[in-house]
Each structure stands twice: as C-alpha cells, then as structure tokens.
C-alpha cells in the first residue's frame, strides 16, 4: 500500500497537469474570495471569519477532486497495467487504499496554501487577532471529511471506465448528487429524512464550527461505501448475485447504523462564544412541543448589505438549532418584495400586522442606494401567531453595531416568541390601586405586553382598614405587585400589609416620584411650574430595605429632547430641543435585565442612595456622568431650552435611577408597634426581590385622542426607547420566568474587519492571497523536481 501511495504522489507531481490542477484550485479561490465582487468576497463581506471560503470550497472541490482522481484506475485500465497490478502480492483493498490516500494527500497539500487566508483575516481583524480560531479549526476539519468523501467517490468513478474524461464527468455528477441532489429532492418531496442523506446537510454544521458525531459517521460511511464499491469494481471477474447483494446490503447496513446513532450523537460547539449551542432555558421551552410551530422569516432578499446577509444566515442557523432539538420546529424564508406586482400589497399587509419595514443604506462600488427589508418573523402554533423582531435597535448605532446587537438578541427573541405560544400563564401580578396610581389608560401598552405572559388583575388596599388579615391573604395570592406612580401617601396599615407581603416572599416593582412635577403642567401661558416634594410616607419603608430616594431633581446633558413650537404666528415650527430633565439612563453592567438594552427615558427623575445592610444591591440604570442635582422647591421653566448651560454645574457624576434589591429583608415593623394584629407576623423575610425606579413616568405611555400609544416611542423624533423592554425584563427577572431572562446574558461576539486598513492595504492583500499561493506551489514544484532529478541521476 505504501509503495502505491508513493507512486501516486510521484506520478502526480512529476506531471505538469498536477500543478495545473492545484494552481487552478488556488487561483479560483483567490479570485472569488479576494477580487471578484459577490457574496464570496471576504473584503466586501466585512466580517473577520472565513465562512465565505468554507461555503465556496465544496463547489470548487467538486471539480478539483475528480480531476485528481480521474486517472487513478482509468489510466491503469487504458494502459493495460491494472491486470498486472492485481497479480502483485497485495490485496485489492490495499491497492485501493494506496491510491485513495495518495489522492487524499494531494488534495490536502493543495489546501495548505489556503492557510494564508487565515493569516490575512487575522491581520485585518478589528482589533488584530480577533478571530474565532475554534470555529476555523472545526471548519477545516469538516473540509477534510468532505474531501475524504469526494475522493472516495472520485476513486470509484475511475474504475468504471478507461476514459479519464468520462471518469471525471461521472465523479462530478456523483459528487453533485450527494452534495445538493438529495437536498433538491427533499424540497420536492418535503422530506427531512432525504435531506439528511446529502453531504451539504452534514457539512454545513461543521463548516460553521460545530462537530457532531453523527456528521462524522455520515462522512465515514460515504467514504467506506465507495471504497468498498471500488474494491469490488477492480476485481477482474463478472458480477454475480452475491456482488449485487453486497452492493445493496453494505450501504443499507451503514444507513441503519447512521439512523440508529443519530439519536445517540454527541455535539461539540467549538466556537469561542458557543453561539450554536442553545441555552437550557430555550431548549426547555420547546422540548415538550408535540405539534408544529411554523416560522415565516421575512428577512430575505438579494440586495442586502453584507451585515444583514450575516444576520440572515445567523437567523437560519439558529432556527436549524431549534429544529435539531425538536422536529416540530419548521421554518421558511420569504421575500415579500420579490414579486413586483405584489410588492406594495405585501408591504401594506405586513405593516398592518405591525411588521414595519426598515430602510437601509447600501454602498457598493462607491455608490450609495437604499434598500427596504422586513426584519421580522411570524411564528404560528395551534392557531395562535406572534411576531418576532429580528432587529435590536439602539440609539446612535452604526449598521455594523446594529447587526451585532441583533445577532446577540436572536436566541432570546425566538425563545420569547415560542414561550408565548406554548406556555400556559400561571404567574399572577397585582396592579396596585387606591393611592392614585396612574390610570389604566396611561399604563395600557405595558399591561397589554405583560398580559402576553402573565395573569394580571387590579388590587386595592382600601379594604385593609376593615379586614386587614383577609386583605393580606388575598395579596399573598399574587406573585408580584406593581405600584405605578402613586401620588397619595400610604397609610401605616397599607405599609404593614406590603411589608408582610415581602416578608412572605412576595416580589414587588415600585415606580416612585419623590418630587411632584409633570411635563404637561409646563404647557401653560407662563411655560413654567414649581417642583415640590411628594410625601408618600414610604421613606422609612425603603430605608429599612436598604435605599433612599432623595427629593432632588436630576438634570443631565445627556437626555431626550423636548419638542416645542418655536417662533410666532405662521412662522412657528416644531423643533426638538435639549431638555435636561429627561435623562437617558443605561448601565455598563451585564445583568440579565439590562444587558444589550437601549437607553431608557426618564422624566423628572430622582437620585437613589444605597445603604449598608445584608441586602444585595444592583444598579440597573444610571445617568451619564455629566449630571447635576437640583434642590426643591424649584421653578421649572421651558425657557431652559434657550439658555446656555454652565458645564461646571454638571459635576455630580452618575446617579442611580433604578436598583434591584435581593435577599432576606428585615421587616420595617420589627420592634415597633404594629398597625394591626397579625398571627403569622415575620420580622425576617424569606428570599425575595424588589426593584425600585425613581420615576413613575418610565411606565407611562402617551395618550392621543383617548388611544394609548406605544410605550417608549417618541412620535416627534421617531426614536423608540427601551422603557417597555426594561420593565418586561424586570418583571421576568422578579418572577424567575422560565429562565428566559438568562438567555439575555449570553454574549455573542461578531468580529468585523478593519475597513480603514482594507482601504489602504487592499491591493497588497489581494496580491498576497491570489499570487503568493501560486508562487509557493511553483517553489514546491521546483524543489520536488530538483530532488527527484538529483535522486535518479546518481
């Protein structure tokens, strides 16, 4: 076998055709990946990975490998040396394996210069070296398995004829049949099983950084089958019934083994961030689903910028992971703008369902144009349908940052959508009334969103004075209470009931204004009003739990604008002006509630101080550093928009506006006279959670013509702030809901190429990756021939 192996290597590299075949392979890769415009161009693609190379390679190898293997046995047949070879004291299997490993090694040698592509992407990454090597190594590993299967097919094809061209064409056709033929047949017959018989189904997973033992077994099976066929094919005797039985039973046995082991397979995600491994929470949502979940993805088209093509492919790969976990997950990609005749109608229908289109800037060859996409999906299950947003926006983001943010949010978006469809509501939330909290119409949009997940009911504490124990018992039936901007003080009886609710493990979300000031009150003849302290009788209540809301107003230079009519008479125009009393809040911590979150808009917020006790405190939202604190009472006037601000006054640093408290709380009524007697009073509570937000307007939606508007949307600027998402995340976290909130903590890294470096060094890297592999091949050929000549001349 070793002698035949060496003979194959020497024969290949002793012929100029061998070098020509490898040169064509390297040249085609270089031109498509580094020069020609198109979906395979790495420099235009903009991402620091080699996915384009691993997508292109199977197509080029479909022709390269048959060109290498076509002479293996056909040439022996044509020259009449096959019979002589078969008489040698070597088994038929060893003959086949010698030629097989010879051809396989030649292809691997042709693959070695492509490591230059890895070095190039490594150097062009932003920053340098920011490359997922685990994914690349796994992808090369997948390519080796693909080469092994293609080589076995090529070797077998060369035994069928003594004509090299016929052997080449046969190998190409068989390779294409196994690569995409079964996939096409599966589409016609709507059969997932047939699709799994194809090479592309198994290679696509490995090419993105995931090794599955079932995929490895598939490639080994294809290789063994065709090597077995080749061994039988070179035997110099006619076929009989036993041979036909062999040709049928051998692949059938391997097929059965593949089917059996597919249920026992192990899967290894070698990507750095484990992006292709679903979270336990996501798997838990779909594992018990026993009827189809149909997903229609509208993020489809041919004129997408490279960033959105990446989002499209990541969406497809994520849905494949869901489908791998549960066969009832079915999905398809639809381009609603493909048919020009139906384009306008489709856009209107999707917009009416709340699926708003998005306009993108597409820059190609220095020219800018606009493209329209629908970054949405619809998921349907048992007659119900939910919309799933694929874009996760954030103010001030570039298109690259937008896509990175969106990819990070994909798993959460789909898991959340599937959860809405499949999970029965069980957790109950009480919306507190009785202390002049916001009317329902002002919290309607958030309650509508909340109602998709939980059971919601109003709850008043007014009956506490008549039957305190019964009121507290009813309150304990709720898993969470929400108090949205109370404006009347809480009585001691009410506070005691709320305190004991917390001591018994109840969760709560408080949106509190320590200062009475409304933006609407400024729209009067004077354009001003006075901000004064608001006493809710909750200071000691929160103090015991570990924080204090200060009766001060937060003003900051980083804030949402206010829209005012400027000018007089017919010359007046609406303008968006700087308004320091609407701080935009965020945080740098990676807590699940606020990770990957857009800015949250506040109005007349108050700073929160934390106090030392045994409660864990997490700042969820805080202002920018350029912040000022203003005492009250104070006149607030719209005239502030026309005045220059003294930057030196904004020196108070970041101010906390939303804080999460977790732990075993001490009762506010410990060692105090109780407002009413209670048999099961607790001085120390069970583990619980509280979130306190120092502005009730965070939950308040606008109302126009008696119709609630979307929470967080500013109709004047077109910006959508993350108020609703933040509050929903807060509720999910407080209720430990299905672990969904933990999916948000998963970090997905999307690495881009350094566009400035590409602009200045593009030609150099094109030359390196197109010409240098050819130069290396020429040097290898020269060295090989020199050594061979020297060896045989002595």
BELPEUR-V482218 format. One line per field, one symbol per residue. burial: + if it has 24 or more other ideal C-beta (glycine too) atoms within 12 Angstrom, else -. Layout:
burial=???
This chain:
burial=---++-+++-+++----++-+++++++++++++++----++++++++++++++++++++++++++++++++++++++----+--++-----+--+++++++++++++++++-++++++-+++++++----+++++++++++++++++++++++++++++++--+--++++++-++++++++++-----------+++++++++++++++++++++++++++++++++++++++++--------------+---++--+---+----++++++--+++++-++++++--+---+++++++++--+++++++++++++++++++++++-++-+-+++++--------++--+----++++-+-+--------+++++++++++----++++++++++---++-++++++++++++++++++++++---+++++++++-++---++++++-++-+++-++++++--+---+--++--++-++++++++++--++++++++++++++++++++++++++++++--+------+-+--+-++++-++-+++++++++++++++++++++------------+++++++++++---++++++++++++++++++++----+-++++++++-+++++-+-+-+++-++--------+-+-+++++++++-++++++----+++-+--++-++--+++++++++++++++-----+++++++----+++++++++++++++++-++++++++++-++++++++--+---+--++-+++++++-++--++-------------
